[in-house]
Amino acid sequence: MILEEILETNEKQLREKNIKIIKKFEKDLPETYIHNEQVRFILHSVLQYTIFSTPRNETIGFLMKALDFHDSMETKKDSPEKKRGYVEVVVGFDGDGKLAGPLENLLQMPEDQRQPTDLILILVNEILTKNRGSMTIESNGKRPKTLITLRFPIERRNVVYYEPITL
């Protein structure tokens, strides 16, 4: 629902650049324990970045799915962070080729060489990291296709049942 609201809010910008949106959502996605306003800020910021980076008459694709730690190839590492589920949002777009490496390159770049739009990705990464989520950026300098993958941790609620006490 949050992504639909954000797309509706940015509809004017999308129409001005004639950008088409392709969405594929998995049904019945679980809730993340990151606050809705933070999720809204993260998705809105990434959409703003992609709109800014996408040339006219191109397409931005969104894929949202729930993954459990059993589904991930990364579970071979015994890190406790890998042993939980998450909602994954993959944003794919034909960028302008400026972002030619992983997120680590952006974080290590001197501050005077960063673009203002790069700072928003750093902030998004910081918010996700503090909430035990993650963000990855996949791009290479040869092709303008860029993928931003956001992982929001799933809220796990443990139900505890206590035997009634007889007095």
Secondary structure, DSSP 8 states (H G I E B T S, - for coil): -HHHHHHHHTHHHHHHTT-EEEEEE-SS---BSS-HHHHHHHHHHHHHHHHHHS-TT-EEEEEEEEE-TTT-GGGGS--GGGSS-EEEEEEEEE--S---S-HHHHHHS-GGG--HHHHHHHHHHHHHHHTT-EEEEEE-SSS-EEEEEEEEEB-------------
